[in-house]
Amino acid sequence: MHSPTNILLAGVGGQGTILAGKILSQWAKISGMDVKYSEIHGMSQRGGSVITQVRIGEKVYAPVIDIGTALYILAFEQLEGLRYAHMLSPKGTMIVSTQRLEPSPVLMGVASYPEGVLSRLEAEFHAKVIDAPNLAQKAGNPRTSNVVLVGALAMVMNGSKEEWMRAVSETVPPKYVDVNLRAFHLGWNAISNLKTEMKDGEERVER
């Protein structure tokens, strides 16, 4: 039996990490796989971290991801990607949005937002950077950045595009299906158009 595939979604309150996790879970069910997920809210109403952990496989017994075992990290905000980079497996892939949201200490003037976060993530963790906010605008709704990132992740995971689209359609509210599908396609294409190749030996979800 293959080990479950661990996926960690890291963002801040209001970025839609929970909805993204629900789309992943729905895709797993459509694909005939077992899935477990958990949510951790850190003062999400005040812009705190919101972490969704998703584990997919033939049989999954627990939802919690151990340090250094996330095969995929989907970072909805730069600093959150850096904050949880230690969760990434040596064989893992990180996808990070260009979104930059200043946490409360920075807004209060008692701390500074680190410089060069994206460059560090690219250099140290081979992160794939996606301009999710801009792509969401192109899709027609700035709030679809989360689904842009889901599209990017779906392409990297190499699953059936039709099954992913079905998962999006079955998860988001009916009146927002079309705009979210556009966002999904833009995220998928953004990854496929990247010049950098995936790291050698990267694993796939076992089907």
N, C-alpha and C positions, 0 to 999 in steps of 0.2 A: 504494500500500500504506500502510495506516495504521500509525502508530508504536505500539509495544507499550504496554500499560497497566502502569505501575509501581506496585507495592504494597509498602510497607515495614511490617513488623510489629516493634515494639520492646517488649521486656519484660525481665524478669530470670529467672535460672535457676529452673525449677520452675513457671513460669506457663503453660506449654503453647504457646509461640509456634511451636515446630516442628510440633506437631500441627496447629495452625491453618494453617500454611503448606502442609501436606500436603493439608488439606481444600480449600484454594484451588486447589492444583495438580490435584487430582482433579476439581474442578468444571470447570476449564478443559478438561481432557481430555474430560469428558462433553459439554461444549459444542462440541467440535470445534476447539478452539484449541490453538496451540502454547504451551508454558510452559517457563520456566527459573526455577530458584530456587537460592539459596545461603544458607548459614547461617554466622553469625559468633558464636562463643562467647567471651565475656569472663569467664573464671573463673566459669562458670555454676553450678558446684557451691557457690560461696560467695556466691551472690546477685548475681553480676556480670551485665552486659548480655548479652542474647541477641537478635541481630538476624536476622530472616529477610527476604530480599529476593525478591519474586516478580514476574516479568515475563510478561505474557500478551498474545498477539496472533496475527495470521495467521501470522507467522514471527518467531521470537525467536532471536537469535544469541548473546546473552551474558546472564548472570544479574545483572550488577552494575548498580545504580541510581546515576546521577550526582546530585550535589548539586542540589537545586531542581527535580527532575523526578518526584518521587513524586506520582502523582495521588491516591493514598490512603495515609494513615498510620494504622495501627491500634496505638494505644499501650495496652499492658496495665497500665501503671503511670504515675502522673502525671509524675514526674521524667524518666522515659524518653521521654515525649512531648515534654517541653521540650528534652531533650538532642538529639533528632533532628528537631526542628521545621525546621531549616535544609534538610532534605531535601525538604520539601513544595514542590510546584509552586505558583505563584501562582494557578492554577486548581484546586488540589487541595483535598481534604477530609480533615480529621483527626478520627478518633473516638478518644476517650480514656476509659479507665476511671477511676472514682473511687479505685481501689486505690492505697494509699500504703504503700510498703515502704522502710524506711530503709536506705540503703547502709552499707557497713562503716565509712566515716569518721564517719558520724553515730552509729552504734552505739558506736564507740570514744570518742565525745565530742570529736573533733577538728574536727568540722564540724557545721553545723546544716542541717536540711532546709529548703529555701526555702519561705517562706510565699506563699500566693496563687498557686500554680502553675496551678490550674484556671482561675482568673479571668484570668490572663495568657494562657493558651492560647485561651480563649474570645475575649478582646479582640483579641489580635494575629493569631490564626490561624483565628478563627471555628470553633473546635473544637466538636464535638458530644460532650457529656459523658454517659456511660452508667454507671449504678450496677451494674456487672457483678457484683461480689461478692454484692450483695443478690439480684439476679435469679438467680444460680447457686444460692443457697440455696433460692429459690422453686422452681427446677427439681428440686431434690432432691439436689444434690451440689455442694458449694462448689468443687470442682475443675473445674467446667464453665464458669467465667468466660470461658475462652478461646473456647468455642463460642458463648456469649452475644455476644461481640464479633464473631465471624464472622457471626452472624445480623444484627447491626447493619450490618456492612459489606455483606452480601449485599443488604439492602434498599436501601442507598444506591446500590449498583452497578446495581440495577434488572434483575438477571438473573431467570431462571425460578426460582421458589421450589422447584418440584418437583426441578429439577436440583440445586439446592443441597442439598436434603434427601437426595437420592440420594448426593451427595458425602460428606455427613456419615455416612450409614449405611454406606458402603463403606470409610470411613477409620478410624473408631473401633472398638475391640473390640466384637464382637457383643453381649456382655452389658451394654454401656453405651450401646447405640444409643438406647433409649427416653429415657433421662435427657438425653442430648445433643441429641436432637431437641426436647425440651421447652426446653432452654436456647437452642437456635437460634431457636425461635419467640418466646421472650421478648425476645431481642435484636432480632429483626426488628420486633416490635411496639413496642419502646421507641423505635426511630428513627421509625417511622411516626407515633407519638403526639407527637413533639416539636413544639412550637409554631413554632420557627424553621424557616424554609425553607432549602433548599440554595442556595448562592451562585449568582448569575446566571452563565450560561455554563459551568457545570460539565459536563465531558465524561462520556461513558459508555463502557463497554467496547464496542468495535465488534463486532457479531455478523454 
